[in-house]
Amino acid sequence: MKNSTYFISDIHLGLSSKEEEVIKEEKLLNFLDSINISGTTLYILGDLFDYWFEYEQVIQKGNFRLFTKIKELTDNSVVIKYLIGNHDFLHKSFFHDYLGVEVFKTEIEVLISNKKFFLGHGDGLVKNDLGYKILKFVLRNKFIQTLYSLIHPDFGIWIAKNTSKKSRDFTNGKNYGEIDGLLEAAKLKIDNGFDFVIFGHSHKRELTKYNNGYYINLGSWLEQPCYGIYKDNKFDIINW
């Protein structure tokens, strides 16, 4: 729909079996087809891929159709903004230079129809997660990334895939306490004047009104594919 802004997160392409990934990618391609309208804006709020490491001359195979579809959209003046997550943060220039996608490494503030939006993946905002914050600091170190790039791509991507799985297993089994750090972070942003705060990361779909604003979590595509849409000053999360 024209004059609509779309949001997705936590698709985690590459996580499951080959058969399951084909189905998930097909759903994603169909969704992208449905919003291929000139002037539309799509925000990807992290973890589009379950693992991603971009070499200077090598792009991991398996998502060729997705890449061509994204290029088709941007060629049709669909604006795509991609905020990297904790599983797909090792981007360089491929998405920007070849696909026409603007990539962000941190949270962003945007104005949509005169409403203030705060957008981010949400990693690092969960309470009691010091270990992840230390790991994030290490993995995003440019020197360490340069050393890692010297590993053969086949082996390097294998390491990334297995590390991603272990990270998820650890996260799923950890007790983070009763306080929802993402909700608390959203409340602070709303108190500071934002109308909408949108995260992913936790895989817990939510649309909560707080004072004069809304906290939204887009859930994930692992259980029920969905997308967020902002149109006519109203935000909805819709199953796909």
Order of alpha helices (4+ residues) and beta strands (2+ residues): beta-alpha-beta-alpha-beta-alpha-beta-beta-beta-alpha-alpha-alpha-alpha-beta-beta-beta-beta-beta
